[in-house]
């Protein structure tokens, strides 16, 4: 019990206690993760496209608690000759991750990554090489080819890929700093469509972070991705296309944290039949 300003007792509700614990958990960086040796406190990575305005983008980024944000090199004004998205992202607060969105060949993606580095964005790159315009599925062979080239040129490469463990291993062998399988097609909001594949990837890919990228539509999707063992979740449309993007960004922040904690806690076994919450052993009859 606590005492309020007027001297009345105040009950510390379980909700308040849980919130306090989650805040303490996140604040103290007790569960940070590494990409290429760099620590990140937040396991939520967010995109910056599809918002109604740059101002809304900035508010959503703040609400998400994300530290790393992606920026499409081919869709942002890099020379700052007019108002640019980059004017609304504080590089001292957010780690910029240029991406090669809109590229359909390995050569296009390689040139785009080089451009991002040349203009001073970063020598990190979220590598996207699209293989099909209707589904936006990745061209995994071209992605592998581009990864090899960019790693040799000193880039830290985070490739968007399929949930195929064979190609994931090849990307790691090629020097990828993370593996980023799709949960569902980009922008679909369908959530994790093949949980078994994500579980397999989690078991088989241990040398680099596993980041679920694409398909998250709401907070429960993000929580499920984390409960499956993903190290982080990357999303854009799920926040930007929500009716209230800023509120959804905050919801995603809590979902990723809750999903991670649930994964670490270890869920109870599933059972076909009921088990009494209050065991009968020792009950006086």
N, C-alpha and C positions, 0 to 999 in steps of 0.2 A: 504493500500500500504506500502511496505517496500523498503528500498534502498539497493542495492547490493554493494559489495566492490568497484566497479568502478563508483558508483554514479547513476546507472541506476535504475529506479523504477522497483520493482518486484511485480507481482500480487500474492496475497495469494490465491491459488486455493482452491476450495471446497474440493478437495481430500486431500490436505495438512491439512486443518482444521479438516476434519474427522479423519485423521490419528492421529493428535495431541490430539484430544478428546479421541480417543480409548486408546492411550498410557497413557494419564492422568488417565483415568478410571481404567485401569489395574494396573498402578504403585501404585496408592494410596490405593489399597486394599479396595476400596469402596464397593465391592461386593464379599467379600470372603465368603466361606461357611465352615461349620463345619462337621467333621466326628468324632464321639466319643469325642467331645469337642476340637478337634484339628483343627485350622483354616488352610485353603489352599487358596492361591490367585488364582492359576490356576484351572480352571474347566476341564482341559484336563488331563486325566491319560493315560499313554502310556505303552505298553509292550516292551519287549526287545528281542523277538525272531524273527527268520526268516530274519535277516539282512545278508548282504554279508560278513561283518566283524565286529569285535568289534569296530573298529575305526568308521565305518559308523554308528553303533548304537549310539556311543557317540555324533557324529555330529547331528544326528537326534533328540536326546534328547535335546540337546542345542537349536536347532531351534524350537522345539515344545513349549518351555517355560513351560513345565510340571514341577511340583514339586514332584508328586508321580509317581513312576515307578514300574511295576510288574516284578518279577523275578521268573521263574519256578524252584522250589526247586529241582525237580527231573532231571532237564536238565542243571544244572550249576555245575561247579567244586567247591565244597564247601571247600575242604581242601587246596586249593591254591597250590597244588603240581605242577601244570603247569598253563599256561596262562588261566585266567578266565575272564568271563564277569564282575565279581565283581571288577576287576582291573580297569575297565573303567567307573565305576559309583561312583562318589564322594558322600559318605554318608552324608557329611556336606551340600551338595547342594540338594540332592534328598532324599525323603523319600522312603525307600524300602518297597514294599508290596509283600511278598512271596506269590506265588500261588500254588495250588495243581493240576496244569494241568497234565493230563494223568492218573488221578485217576478214577476208575470205581466203587468203593464201598466206603461206609462211613468209614470203617476201614482204607482203604488205605489213604484216605484224612486226617483222624485224625492223622495217623502216620507221614504223610508228613508235616503237620502243626507243629507237635511236633519237628520234625527234624529241620525245619527252625528256630524254637525258640532256640533249643539246640545249634546250631552253631552260634547263635548270630545275625541272620538276623533281626527278629522282632517277637513280640507277636501279631502282626496283621497278618491276612491271608485273601487273596482272595480265597474263598472256591469254588472249582469246583469239582463236582462229575458228570461225564458223564454217561448218560444212554443209548446212542445209538451211535455206532461207525461211522455210515454213516453220520448222521446229526450233531453229537456232541451236541445233545440236552441234557439238564441237567436231571439227575434223581432227581426230586424234593423231593421225599420222603427220599432218602438217604441224600440229601443236608440238609433237615430239621433235620434229626437224627444227622448228624455230627455237625450242628450248635449248637444244644442243648449241646452236649458233650463239644465242644471247648469253648463255652461261660462259662460253669461251671468251666473250667480249666483256665479261665482268659484271653482268647484270645479276641481280637477285630475282629469280623467275618464280612466279606463283601461277601455275597454269590451270585454267578452267578446263575440265575434262569430263569424260563420261564416268560412270560408276564401275568401270571395268578394272578389276584388280590387276590384270596383266599389263594394261597400258599404264596404270598407276605406278607399278614397279619399274617400268621402262623410263618413266619420267623422273623417278627418283634416281635411277642409275645415270640419267643424263645430267643430273645436277640440280633438279628442281628443288626449291627451298620449302615447298609445301605441295600438297596434292589437294585440288579443289573440285571434287565431283559435284555434278548437279543433283539436286534433290528431285527436280521436275523441270520441264522446259522453262527457259528464261521468261519471266513475266507472267507465267501461268497461274501462280498462286495456289497450285494444287497440293502443296506440301510434299513430304517425303513419300515418293511412290514405290520405292523398293528398299524397305528397311533392311532386308537380309543382305543386300549388297553393301550398304553402309556399315553394317556390323562386320562383314567380312573384311572390308577395307580397314576398319579400325583394328582388327586383329592382325592383319598382314602388313599394314603400313605403320611402322613405329619410329622410323628414323627421322621423319619430318612431320610437321603438323598436318592434320586432316581437317580441311575447312569445307563445310557444306555450302555450296554456292549455287543459287538460283532455285526458284520454285516455292520459297517460303511466302505464305499469304497472310498468316496471322500469328499471334503470339504462341499458340499451341504448337504450330509447326516448328517454330524455333526451339521450343522446349524439347520436343521429340528429337530433333537433330542432336541436341546436346545430350539427351538421355541415352542416345545410341552410342555416345562416346566421341563425337566430333570435338575437336579442340576449339573450334570457333564456327561462326555462321556469318556468311556474307549475304547481304540483301540490299535491294533498292526499291523495286516496284511495290513490294509488300508494305513499305512505309509510304512512299511517295504517292501511291494511288489510293491510299485509305481516305475515307471521308474526312478524317482529322489526322493528317500526317504527323503532327507534333505529338499528339496523344498516343498514336500508334508507335511512334519511335520510343516513347517512354515504356510502353507495354513490352516492346521487343527487348529493351534493356533488362527488365525484370524477368522475362521469359528465359533469356539466355542464362542469366544468373541462377534461376530456379532449376533449369534443366541440368546445368553443370553440378549443382549441389546434389540433386537427386542421383546423378550418375555416380558421384563420389560416395554417396551414402549407401548405394546398393539397394535396389528395390526388393520387396518381399517376393518369395516364390509364388507363381500362379498356381492355384489349386482348382480342381474341378468342383469340389464340395466345400461347404461352409466350415469355418473353424470358429468356435465361440470366442468372442473377445474377452470374456471372463471365464477362464477355465473352471471346471467343476471340481478339480482335485482339491481336497482339503476343506470342502464345504461341509458344514455341520448339517446333518440330516435329522 
